[in-house]
Amino acid sequence: MSGAVCPSCGVPVVPGYVRCPKCHKPLPRRRGTHIEGGTAVEPATRFPVVAIVAALVLGAGIIIFFTVIKSDKPKPQAGATTEQPPEATGSEAVQTPDQPEAPEQQQEAAPDPQKAATDFERVLKKNRMWSTVEIVGDHVDVRSGMCSDPGMAPLLDGAAPTFKEAGLTRMRCVEQSGRVVTERHL
């Protein structure tokens, strides 16, 4: 028998064994010897491809999640500027906090109808009333399969003042088929 001998106990061992069958100590490995068959050979270690792919998918998911969260925040409009107090000239009186503002300064600009529609759509989704809100000319169309739902009417009533301030004249709740379920003048 042309085999190896255990260096610990001297027992002859068949080539291919990883441990001595008597003392169970590890046997030295011989390089360049190819042995067919048997199950005593330690399996070769593989590169953890599955773990790396899972880590990449998880990383991509986290990045996508945070970009979606960031995109939900309202973006400042390009034309919007911060209000600066009017500069006083020699002929104008300087206003102090005790003096009331002039009537034209007390009026705030009307809310943006598109921003109001986006905010209302977010409220509807939060209340699980899956809908789309569109501004069409001078009115608001709420497209939903839930227009007949009892929970929809209070939400529409709550949004009506905002749309009226934005200069819109009516609000409709339209089913996906195109049938108008409710219509109210603002």
Secondary structure, DSSP 4 states (H G I P E B T S, - for coil): ---EE-TTT--EE-TT-SB-TTT-PBPPP-TT----S-S-SPPPP---HHHHHHHHHHHHHHHHHHHHHHHHSPPPPTT-----PPPP-TTSPPP-TTSPPPHHHHSPPPPPHHHHHHHHHHHHHHTT--EEEEEETTEEEEEETTTTSTTHHHHHHHHHHHHHHTT--EEEEE-TTS-EEEEEE-
